[in-house]
Protein backbone atom coordinates (compact mmCIF):
# COMPACT_ATOMS: atom_id res chain seq x y z
CA UNK A 1 0.00 0.00 0.00
CA UNK A 2 2.85 2.41 0.72
CA UNK A 3 5.01 1.72 -2.36
CA UNK A 4 4.48 4.74 -4.60
CA UNK A 5 2.60 6.77 -2.00
CA UNK A 6 5.60 6.85 0.28
CA UNK A 7 7.64 8.57 -2.44
CA UNK A 8 5.10 11.38 -2.68
CA UNK A 9 5.04 11.79 1.10
CA UNK A 10 8.85 11.83 1.29
CA UNK A 11 8.89 14.43 -1.48
CA UNK A 12 6.77 16.73 0.68
CA UNK A 13 3.16 16.00 -0.24
CA UNK A 14 0.92 16.52 2.78
CA UNK A 15 -1.83 14.25 1.46
CA UNK A 16 -2.06 11.51 -1.14
CA UNK A 17 -5.31 10.16 -2.54
CA UNK A 18 -4.85 6.69 -4.04
CA UNK A 19 -6.72 3.48 -4.76
CA UNK A 20 -6.21 0.06 -3.26
CA UNK A 21 -7.36 -1.75 -6.39
CA UNK A 22 -8.30 -1.07 -10.01
CA UNK A 23 -11.06 1.50 -10.32
CA UNK A 24 -13.05 2.08 -13.48
CA UNK A 25 -12.35 5.34 -15.34
CA UNK A 26 -15.88 6.76 -15.27
CA UNK A 27 -16.34 6.10 -11.56
CA UNK A 28 -12.87 7.46 -10.78
CA UNK A 29 -13.56 10.61 -12.77
CA UNK A 30 -16.88 11.21 -11.06
CA UNK A 31 -15.56 10.61 -7.55
CA UNK A 32 -12.57 12.91 -8.02
CA UNK A 33 -14.82 15.62 -9.46
CA UNK A 34 -17.01 15.40 -6.34
CA UNK A 35 -13.89 15.33 -4.16
CA UNK A 36 -12.28 18.44 -5.64
CA UNK A 37 -15.55 20.36 -5.91
CA UNK A 38 -16.23 19.73 -2.22
CA UNK A 39 -12.67 20.69 -1.30
CA UNK A 40 -12.52 23.89 -3.36
CA UNK A 41 -16.09 25.16 -3.24
CA UNK A 42 -17.09 24.18 0.29
CA UNK A 43 -13.58 24.39 1.75
CA UNK A 44 -13.95 21.08 3.55
CA UNK A 45 -10.97 19.11 4.77
CA UNK A 46 -9.65 16.44 2.42
CA UNK A 47 -10.96 13.62 4.60
CA UNK A 48 -14.42 15.20 4.82
CA UNK A 49 -14.44 15.84 1.06
CA UNK A 50 -13.57 12.18 0.35
CA UNK A 51 -16.31 11.06 2.71
CA UNK A 52 -18.84 13.33 1.01
CA UNK A 53 -17.75 12.14 -2.44
CA UNK A 54 -18.19 8.52 -1.42
CA UNK A 55 -21.63 9.29 0.03
CA UNK A 56 -22.64 10.87 -3.28
CA UNK A 57 -21.46 7.76 -5.11
CA UNK A 58 -23.41 5.53 -2.70
CA UNK A 59 -26.56 7.49 -3.51
CA UNK A 60 -26.28 6.68 -7.21
CA UNK A 61 -27.85 3.39 -8.22
CA UNK A 62 -25.36 2.66 -11.02
CA UNK A 63 -22.32 2.56 -8.70
CA UNK A 64 -21.53 -0.25 -6.29
CA UNK A 65 -18.76 -0.33 -3.66
CA UNK A 66 -16.31 -1.73 -6.21
CA UNK A 67 -16.52 1.65 -7.94
CA UNK A 68 -15.70 3.88 -4.95
CA UNK A 69 -14.54 1.87 -1.92
CA UNK A 70 -10.92 1.54 -3.05
CA UNK A 71 -10.14 5.25 -2.65
CA UNK A 72 -7.98 6.02 0.38
CA UNK A 73 -6.54 9.27 1.69
CA UNK A 74 -3.24 9.22 3.55
CA UNK A 75 -1.54 12.15 5.21
CA UNK A 76 -2.62 14.92 7.51
URURLIN-V26607 format. One record per helix or strand. SS is the DSSP state (h for helix, s for strand). FROM is the first residue (numbers start at 1). LEN is the number of residues. Records with the same first field share a line. If there is no record, write none. Layout:
BEGIN
SS->FROM-LEN  FROM-LEN
END
This chain:
BEGIN
h->3-8  25-17  46-13  65-4
s->15-5  71-5
END
